[in-house]
Amino acid sequence: MTDTVTFDEGLIKALREAENIIFFTGAGASAESGVPTFRTGTDSLWVDFDVEDYATLDGFNRNPQKVWQWYKGRRENMAALQPNVAHHVIARWQEKAPRVTVITQNIDNFHQDAGSDLVIELHGNIHHFKCLNDHPVESSSVDNSEEPPLCEICGSLVRPDVVWFNEPLPQEAFDHAEMFSRECSVFIAVGCSMEVQPAAFLPAFAASGGAYLVQINPEASIFDKYAYTLRGKAGEVLPQLWQAVWGESFN
């Protein structure tokens, strides 16, 4: 049974009047779709797999076929999953506010699948590819590859277009995320641990512009002291928030 959440009138007023909203999503937003989280819990991704082997450039260079096959399996697993109600509530918010931006640390493409139009992917997308020299690669050219294919432009190995450990975020994506955060009127963090830098700076950028800060998370985080916190799972809290703000049940 879903717990009923109580919402502050100030939050409801801020969301009704907001013209520029950011939903900043982390692993917790996709956990209810069946995607393992990264850092906590017995089902987290790195309980059974070594980060150094599967999520670093050195690991890929040591054994590109092993890493390629592992990501191929992850792509196939994710392709069998669907966006959950949290993704759909976020997408539908576009009907109510002039600008809704999704900034996500997830690589599963669920926000786009649910219908969100403006999605900034800070950590890439598991369904996209690039070569070791950063040339983009068409997904249709690698779907049936058993081993890492070679780039048709430069001949180097093709890799998943995701951010591995010790790699910087895509500069253009982060620049846009910072700009939108500074301009927003409400900033809602959904399922974020706030432990991953520099993405965790985004709420501070939003606060500097006077945004109303909101957090939806079943676990405590460092963000608790700065944001209006709604304790619970994204797929349970967001539909209730929609109904509280708009007087409509979400279905």
N, C-alpha and C positions, 0 to 999 in steps of 0.2 A: 504493500500500500504506500502511495506517495505521500510524504509529509506536506502539509499545507504551509506555505511560506507567507510571512507577513511583510508587506512592502510599505516603506515610508512614503508619506504623501509628497515629500520633497523630491524623491526619486521619480514618482509617477508624473509630477508636474514637469520635471526636467526632461523626461522622455517624450511627453506629449508636445513640448515646445521645441525640442531639439531639431535643428536643421542640418546638423552635421554629426553623425554618430560613427564611432569606430567600435567594431567588435574585434578584439585581439584574442586569438584562440591558440590554445596549446593542446598537448596530448590528451588532456581530460575531455576536450570537446569531441574527440573521436573514439574514446574508450568504449562508449556505449554502442558503437557500431561494431565492436569486436577487434579494434586495432590495439595491440599492446602498447602500454605506456613505456617510457624510456628509463625512468629513474627510480620508481618505487613499486613495491608489490612483488609477489611471487611470480606474476605473469608478465613482468616487465621484459622488454626485448633483450636486455643485456644480461639476464640471469644465465642463459644457456649459451651465449655467443660472446666471443672476445671482441671488444671494441677495436683493439689494435689490428685484428685480422680482417674485420668486415667493414669498418667505418673510418678508415684512414687511407690516405694516398699511398703510404708505404705498404700497407696491407694489400692494396690492389696491385701495386707494382710487384710484390713478392709472388702473388698467385692470382693473376687477373681472372683466370677461368673459375676458380672457386668463388671469388667475390661476385662475378657476373652471374653465376648460377644461383647464388644465395639471393641476390636482388631479383632475379627472374622469378624465383619462388615467392618472394614477398609481393611482387607485382601481381602474380596470379592469385595470391590469397586476398589482396586488397580488391582485385577486380570482382571477387565473389561477394564482397561486402557492399553495404549501401549507406548513404548518409542517414543519420538519425534525426529525430525530431528537432534537436538543437540546431542542426544545420538548416533545416527547413524554416524554423522560426526566424533565424538570422536573415535568410534570403527574403522572407516575406516582409521583413521590416522595411524593405525598399518601397513598399506600397505606402508607407506612412511618413517617411522623412525624405526631404529633398536629396540628401546625399548620405549613403551608407557605405562605409568602406570596411572590408574585412582584411585584417592583417593577420596572417597565420604562420605559425611555426611548424604546421603539419605538412606532410608531403603527399597526402592521399587523394587530392583533387575533389574531396567531398563537397566543399563549399560551391565550386563551380557546378558539380553534378546536381546540387540542390537548387541552383538558380541564381546564386549571387553573381552580380555583374562585375564588381570592382574588387578583385582579390589580389593582395600583395603577398607573395610567397617568399618568406625570409629564408627558408631552408631548402628551396627548390621543390621539385615535383618528381616522384618516383616513376612516373610515366613519361618523363622527358629525358633526353640524352644529350651528351656533348662529348667531344673528344678531349684528349689530354691537352690540346692547345686551345680549348674553349670554343671550337667551331660547333654550332648547333647541328644536330643530326636528326633526320626524320625518323619518327618512331616506326613507320612502316618498313624501314630498311633493317630493323634489328629485331622485330618481334619473334622471328623464328630462328634466331641465332643461338646456337648451343655454346659458342665461345664468344668472347668479346669481338665484335666486328671491327673493321678498320675504317677510319674516317675517309670519305671519298675525296675530301679536299686536301688533306695533308698526310694521310696514311697512318696516323697515330691511333692507339687503342681508343675505343669508345667506352665511356663510363656512364653510370646514372647521373643525371643532372641534379644531384642533391648535395647539400653541404655536409662534408665529413668533418670529423673532429680535427681541430687545429687549422681549419680553413676559415677564411673570412666570409662574412655574409656577402651576397651580391650587392655591390655598392649602390647600383641604381635602385634596387628594391628597398634597401634600408634608407636611402635618401628620401624616397617617396613616403615611406612609412613615417619618418621623422616629420616631414612637412605636413602630412595629413594629421598626425597626432597633435602638432602644435596648433592646428586650425580647428580641431573638433570641439563640440560643446559637451558631448558625453562620450566617455571612454569606458567600454565594458570589457574587462578581461574575463575570459571564459576558459576554465580548466588549465590555467597557467601556473607553473611552479614558481615563477619569477626568479629562477636560479640560473637562467641561461642569458649570458651577456653576449652582445650588447642589446639584445631584444628587450631585456628587462628595463632598459632606460626609457622606453617609449611612454610608460605612464607618467614619468617625470616631465617629459616634453609636453604631454597633454595638460598636466597640472600647471605648468608654466604659462599656458594660454588660458587658464581659468576653467578648464573642463571639469565636469562632475565625474568623479572616478567611482566605478562600480566593479565589484569582483564577484564572480560566481565560481565557487570551488568547494568540494566536499572536505578538503583538508585545509589546515591553517597554512598561511604563507607570510612572508615578510610584508606583503601588500596589505595585510589585515589592518595595519595601523594607519594606512593612508586612504583607504577606499571604503565606501559603503559596501559591506560584505554580505552576500547571500549564500549561506552555507547549504550546499546540496549539489547533486549532479546536474549537469547542464540540461539534459533531456527532461528533467523534472522541474527545474526552476524556470527555464525560459518560457515554456507554455503558460505557466502561472503568471509570469511577469507580463506576457502579452495580454492575457485576460484582464489583469489589474489595470494596465495602461489604457487599453482600447475597449474594454467592456465586451470583448468577443472571445468565445472559446476557440482555441486553436485546433483545427482539424484539417 
